[in-house]
């Protein structure tokens, strides 16, 4: 009885590692032949670092630099506060490579360049015409939906959110401006997160409602608009050499899989999608992969429905808190007066705690 893991991101790799350590050699299929640099802020909180260490990925392999502060910008105001504990920011290519290599070294069968086209129960049809029928499926395709197992269209809302990302090359100006902080720049109907990553580049990720992007016309014009509205953001967008702008459409922030079926565990973004400003997407991915694998080891395929409901319950508070913060963040005129209060009173620490996922084991 060999479980099949569909997707080689942090959720799928975490499940593979836990299974392999217990003596179960899962098969993991990944649609990209080479490890992709998924569109992601790449923020790893202190709790996520602990979860990675428990899987065998130590802190010093991720990045030589730490993030120790959060810096908030809105309507010309800025506030700063220390994080509860040091964090890091890494590219998904680096993180996913470490996790998949570790899973493979433990015995996981990793097959790259195999794209799933449709899922029917536990039957998977691949792009090359093959049909796979595992006893247990761990669905870990991230933001990418597979036909037959897609999250409901209604989860995206009437004005859906898009993710945009531009990478800026290493430069002294960004080192000085961003430093050891994770930055959040708030603007009408969206926000930008900025952090320096393990290779010295600076990752700029935006979550923006489609209405705002449509009003601007295209991503390039949107960045020009935002740079004019916010000089601080504009300064960062003008430093270094910018990569092409990447996009992912219709991110269903706030969605949770509240029910499951025997033999199918939905992991990561397929289980719960937290607004990116919380910096807990990777934490949710690892917690879901780890706990789902533990549930399967304890009770097999029949554990899936109970596990899915329990994970949805665990994710409820982080998603609810992050959703409330996001709703305020997307109205910078309302958020701006609260920045200094949040930094001065410790509210940022409270929000950070309430948006972390519980990493309790099964």
Order of alpha helices (4+ residues) and beta strands (2+ residues): beta-alpha-beta-beta-alpha-beta-beta-alpha-beta-beta-beta-beta-beta-beta-alpha-beta-beta-beta-alpha-alpha-alpha-beta-beta-alpha-alpha-alpha-alpha-alpha
